[in-house]
Amino acid sequence: MKANLVILSLKLKLLIYFYFIYTLFSIKNAAIADIALIRELAFEVWPQTYSPVLGPQQVAYMLDLFYTPSALQKQMEEAGHQFILCFIDEDPVAFASWSETEPHIYKLHKIYILPHLQGIGVGKLMMGYIVNELRKKGATFLRLNVNRYNTSAITFYNKSGFEHFGDEDIDIGNGYFMNDHVLSLRIL
């Protein structure tokens, strides 16, 4: 009897979870007009995610380097990054960007989810959306860089099917480096 109640409780939780995610979750392509929103999300996610790994000074430097309005506009207009925004109900909760780096090979530049919503399936849904979009374009691989010490992100990417492809130490100026694993996902 008790085992049946536990199973019923788990089924109910799963039903509520899937209802929540699939009925309230939406994705839209981002544009120049969305830069302020992307910045707002980045400034909420980055300090919590990266300060323990990089320190607050490097986080501030990187936000200033990659997330100024002009830097984001350049990524969109000149570097060809496709940005998306993700919403639960009508609240923005995440964003991502990618671009083609070689014929049929794409790079995921960003995928960030508000910290209090990580681990509930938003990243999985976003990754599915991105892979589906790239599959339509004939992509064969999706690659990304992830900080070597960002273990939760590495675990997420491994569960999503990414495999280790290499390592990079990228000098970003001011004495700072991005010490990254390069991961790759074969798109079938």
ZIJO-V915990 format. One record per backbone hydrogen bond with DSSP energy under -0.5 kcal/mol. NH is the residue of the N-H (numbers start at 1). CO is the residue of the C=O. Records with the same first field share a line. If there is no record, write none. Layout:
NH: CO, CO
//
This chain:
5: 1
6: 2
7: 3
8: 4
9: 5
10: 6
11: 7
12: 8
13: 9
14: 10
15: 11
16: 12
17: 13
18: 14
19: 15
20: 16
21: 17
22: 18
23: 19
24: 20
25: 21
26: 87
28: 85
30: 83
34: 31
35: 32
38: 34
39: 35
40: 36
41: 37
42: 38
43: 39
44: 40, 41
45: 41
46: 42
49: 45
50: 46
51: 46, 47
53: 50
54: 50
55: 50, 51
59: 55
60: 56
61: 57
62: 58
63: 59
64: 60
65: 61
66: 62
67: 63
72: 68
73: 69
74: 70
75: 71
76: 72
77: 73
78: 74
79: 74
81: 75
82: 98
83: 81
84: 96
85: 28
86: 94
87: 26
88: 91
89: 24, 87
90: 88
91: 88
93: 86
94: 86
95: 112
96: 84
97: 110
98: 82
99: 107
101: 105
102: 105
105: 102
106: 141
107: 99
108: 143
109: 97, 107
110: 97
112: 95
114: 93
117: 114
118: 115
120: 117
125: 121
126: 122
127: 123
128: 124
129: 125
130: 126
131: 127
132: 128
133: 129
134: 130
135: 131
136: 132
137: 133, 134
138: 135
139: 134
140: 104
141: 104
142: 185
143: 106
144: 183
145: 108
146: 181
148: 179
150: 147
151: 149
154: 150
155: 151
156: 152
157: 153
158: 154
159: 155
160: 156
161: 158
162: 157
163: 184
165: 182
166: 182
168: 180
170: 168, 178
171: 169
172: 170, 176
173: 176
176: 173
178: 170
179: 177
180: 168, 178
181: 146
182: 166
183: 144, 181
184: 163
185: 142
187: 140
188: 186
//
